[in-house]
């Protein structure tokens, strides 16, 4: 998300990481994204439009999927389950959907009965990795420009609120996908 969308999800936290990476003096910076569709408040129409713009810019490197046969996936799932199964511990909705999708779940699927939002939609898209040129993604971010120079999360949050207030009158609205 670049900042001009209604329903931009966890925009600030993601942009702080992206901005820090943008400032690093290293030759190759790759952004790996996973969990497509797991943030229900995000407009997936806008996500796909943003991805298409990156493809036009030559900033899309490709995609691949996690599979349950991968040793790295088995370690990831084991680590997630270890944390989730601790008494009174937070269960990440995004990681639960990625694990569920990788194991083949589809539709309204619940991994744990003590974590029951009304609807938990899972699809195979959630197990796909998408790879992009991180610098190209950062250059397109309106929020990155707004939070550069901030020193605390509170300052970055204040800049986010200010920018979003300016952009919301002409924000790209949530649109449903035609399929």
One Martini backbone bead per residue (centre of mass of N, CA, C, O) as a GRO file, in nm:
protein
  179
    1UNK     BB    1   0.100   0.034   0.018
    2UNK     BB    2   0.106   0.403  -0.025
    3UNK     BB    3  -0.160   0.584   0.128
    4UNK     BB    4  -0.429   0.631  -0.084
    5UNK     BB    5  -0.599   0.421   0.084
    6UNK     BB    6  -0.857   0.257   0.175
    7UNK     BB    7  -0.759   0.027   0.368
    8UNK     BB    8  -0.417  -0.020   0.456
    9UNK     BB    9  -0.365  -0.139   0.720
   10UNK     BB   10  -0.026  -0.191   0.834
   11UNK     BB   11   0.128   0.070   0.731
   12UNK     BB   12   0.331   0.180   0.942
   13UNK     BB   13   0.501  -0.068   1.014
   14UNK     BB   14   0.586  -0.133   0.723
   15UNK     BB   15   0.715   0.152   0.661
   16UNK     BB   16   0.935   0.153   0.869
   17UNK     BB   17   1.090  -0.087   0.752
   18UNK     BB   18   1.122   0.027   0.465
   19UNK     BB   19   1.274   0.289   0.545
   20UNK     BB   20   1.517   0.155   0.678
   21UNK     BB   21   1.605   0.001   0.422
   22UNK     BB   22   1.638   0.246   0.230
   23UNK     BB   23   1.894   0.359   0.408
   24UNK     BB   24   2.062   0.136   0.322
   25UNK     BB   25   2.404   0.031   0.222
   26UNK     BB   26   2.295  -0.181  -0.019
   27UNK     BB   27   2.264  -0.343  -0.325
   28UNK     BB   28   2.024  -0.543  -0.219
   29UNK     BB   29   1.655  -0.510  -0.216
   30UNK     BB   30   1.409  -0.732  -0.083
   31UNK     BB   31   1.062  -0.783  -0.102
   32UNK     BB   32   0.867  -0.999   0.102
   33UNK     BB   33   0.541  -1.134   0.043
   34UNK     BB   34   0.274  -1.251   0.262
   35UNK     BB   35  -0.078  -1.309   0.293
   36UNK     BB   36  -0.282  -1.276   0.081
   37UNK     BB   37  -0.592  -1.174   0.238
   38UNK     BB   38  -0.548  -1.150   0.566
   39UNK     BB   39  -0.636  -0.847   0.543
   40UNK     BB   40  -0.960  -0.740   0.548
   41UNK     BB   41  -0.921  -0.411   0.527
   42UNK     BB   42  -0.801  -0.461   0.255
   43UNK     BB   43  -0.768  -0.366  -0.077
   44UNK     BB   44  -0.713  -0.587  -0.330
   45UNK     BB   45  -0.737  -0.406  -0.569
   46UNK     BB   46  -0.510  -0.207  -0.480
   47UNK     BB   47  -0.285  -0.410  -0.455
   48UNK     BB   48  -0.287  -0.503  -0.754
   49UNK     BB   49  -0.236  -0.223  -0.871
   50UNK     BB   50   0.039  -0.183  -0.734
   51UNK     BB   51   0.171  -0.434  -0.856
   52UNK     BB   52   0.140  -0.348  -1.153
   53UNK     BB   53   0.319  -0.097  -1.131
   54UNK     BB   54   0.575  -0.262  -1.060
   55UNK     BB   55   0.585  -0.421  -1.320
   56UNK     BB   56   0.619  -0.178  -1.509
   57UNK     BB   57   0.894  -0.093  -1.342
   58UNK     BB   58   1.057  -0.373  -1.286
   59UNK     BB   59   0.990  -0.468  -0.955
   60UNK     BB   60   0.924  -0.767  -1.027
   61UNK     BB   61   1.060  -1.100  -0.941
   62UNK     BB   62   0.827  -1.284  -0.825
   63UNK     BB   63   0.703  -1.619  -0.737
   64UNK     BB   64   0.596  -1.834  -0.459
   65UNK     BB   65   0.545  -2.130  -0.262
   66UNK     BB   66   0.442  -2.276   0.002
   67UNK     BB   67   0.511  -2.599   0.143
   68UNK     BB   68   0.471  -2.874   0.351
   69UNK     BB   69   0.758  -3.007   0.245
   70UNK     BB   70   0.919  -2.785   0.362
   71UNK     BB   71   1.151  -2.741   0.602
   72UNK     BB   72   1.103  -2.437   0.656
   73UNK     BB   73   0.802  -2.465   0.705
   74UNK     BB   74   0.811  -2.660   0.947
   75UNK     BB   75   0.956  -2.455   1.130
   76UNK     BB   76   0.747  -2.231   1.118
   77UNK     BB   77   0.506  -2.391   1.226
   78UNK     BB   78   0.636  -2.478   1.494
   79UNK     BB   79   0.683  -2.193   1.602
   80UNK     BB   80   0.393  -2.097   1.598
   81UNK     BB   81   0.266  -2.322   1.776
   82UNK     BB   82   0.433  -2.274   2.024
   83UNK     BB   83   0.327  -1.991   2.079
   84UNK     BB   84   0.013  -2.038   2.064
   85UNK     BB   85   0.028  -2.280   2.302
   86UNK     BB   86   0.055  -2.081   2.507
   87UNK     BB   87  -0.053  -1.946   2.773
   88UNK     BB   88  -0.219  -1.664   2.687
   89UNK     BB   89  -0.146  -1.637   2.383
   90UNK     BB   90  -0.099  -1.489   2.098
   91UNK     BB   91  -0.272  -1.507   1.781
   92UNK     BB   92  -0.192  -1.490   1.455
   93UNK     BB   93  -0.392  -1.436   1.191
   94UNK     BB   94  -0.190  -1.443   0.960
   95UNK     BB   95  -0.030  -1.702   1.031
   96UNK     BB   96  -0.277  -1.890   1.044
   97UNK     BB   97  -0.347  -1.853   0.740
   98UNK     BB   98  -0.083  -1.950   0.620
   99UNK     BB   99  -0.086  -2.229   0.740
  100UNK     BB  100  -0.362  -2.319   0.639
  101UNK     BB  101  -0.302  -2.280   0.336
  102UNK     BB  102  -0.055  -2.475   0.323
  103UNK     BB  103  -0.252  -2.722   0.425
  104UNK     BB  104  -0.543  -2.661   0.246
  105UNK     BB  105  -0.722  -2.459   0.335
  106UNK     BB  106  -1.075  -2.340   0.301
  107UNK     BB  107  -1.227  -2.076   0.399
  108UNK     BB  108  -1.395  -2.121   0.697
  109UNK     BB  109  -1.117  -2.134   0.911
  110UNK     BB  110  -1.017  -2.299   1.227
  111UNK     BB  111  -0.748  -2.375   1.429
  112UNK     BB  112  -0.882  -2.239   1.688
  113UNK     BB  113  -1.136  -2.224   1.937
  114UNK     BB  114  -1.012  -1.959   2.103
  115UNK     BB  115  -1.013  -1.829   1.794
  116UNK     BB  116  -1.323  -1.657   1.697
  117UNK     BB  117  -1.399  -1.519   1.455
  118UNK     BB  118  -1.659  -1.518   1.261
  119UNK     BB  119  -1.451  -1.489   1.010
  120UNK     BB  120  -1.217  -1.716   0.837
  121UNK     BB  121  -1.046  -1.658   0.553
  122UNK     BB  122  -0.915  -1.906   0.325
  123UNK     BB  123  -0.636  -1.918   0.086
  124UNK     BB  124  -0.384  -2.000  -0.137
  125UNK     BB  125  -0.270  -1.703  -0.155
  126UNK     BB  126  -0.138  -1.700   0.142
  127UNK     BB  127   0.126  -1.892   0.038
  128UNK     BB  128   0.239  -1.658  -0.125
  129UNK     BB  129   0.521  -1.524  -0.271
  130UNK     BB  130   0.635  -1.184  -0.314
  131UNK     BB  131   0.875  -1.011  -0.525
  132UNK     BB  132   1.060  -0.701  -0.465
  133UNK     BB  133   1.180  -0.394  -0.507
  134UNK     BB  134   1.228  -0.210  -0.230
  135UNK     BB  135   1.296   0.070  -0.347
  136UNK     BB  136   1.048   0.097  -0.532
  137UNK     BB  137   0.841   0.078  -0.310
  138UNK     BB  138   0.944   0.320  -0.142
  139UNK     BB  139   0.914   0.541  -0.364
  140UNK     BB  140   0.585   0.503  -0.372
  141UNK     BB  141   0.569   0.600  -0.082
  142UNK     BB  142   0.404   0.841   0.096
  143UNK     BB  143   0.479   0.773   0.395
  144UNK     BB  144   0.783   0.768   0.389
  145UNK     BB  145   0.813   1.073   0.342
  146UNK     BB  146   0.661   1.154   0.613
  147UNK     BB  147   0.866   0.978   0.823
  148UNK     BB  148   1.105   1.106   0.762
  149UNK     BB  149   1.285   1.205   1.055
  150UNK     BB  150   1.175   1.035   1.255
  151UNK     BB  151   1.224   0.890   1.604
  152UNK     BB  152   0.930   0.792   1.669
  153UNK     BB  153   0.630   0.636   1.680
  154UNK     BB  154   0.470   0.892   1.749
  155UNK     BB  155   0.569   1.064   1.514
  156UNK     BB  156   0.484   0.871   1.288
  157UNK     BB  157   0.185   0.866   1.362
  158UNK     BB  158   0.131   1.170   1.327
  159UNK     BB  159   0.210   1.172   1.024
  160UNK     BB  160  -0.001   0.969   0.934
  161UNK     BB  161  -0.253   1.124   1.016
  162UNK     BB  162  -0.195   1.374   0.846
  163UNK     BB  163  -0.178   1.240   0.568
  164UNK     BB  164  -0.451   1.087   0.569
  165UNK     BB  165  -0.626   1.343   0.591
  166UNK     BB  166  -0.536   1.458   0.314
  167UNK     BB  167  -0.611   1.189   0.133
  168UNK     BB  168  -0.920   1.103   0.188
  169UNK     BB  169  -1.073   1.284  -0.026
  170UNK     BB  170  -0.887   1.104  -0.267
  171UNK     BB  171  -0.919   0.817  -0.217
  172UNK     BB  172  -0.889   0.492  -0.274
  173UNK     BB  173  -1.127   0.275  -0.300
  174UNK     BB  174  -1.299   0.013  -0.229
  175UNK     BB  175  -1.287  -0.279  -0.435
  176UNK     BB  176  -1.409  -0.526  -0.605
  177UNK     BB  177  -1.364  -0.812  -0.746
  178UNK     BB  178  -1.482  -0.968  -1.054
  179UNK     BB  179  -1.422  -1.286  -0.904
   0.00000   0.00000   0.00000
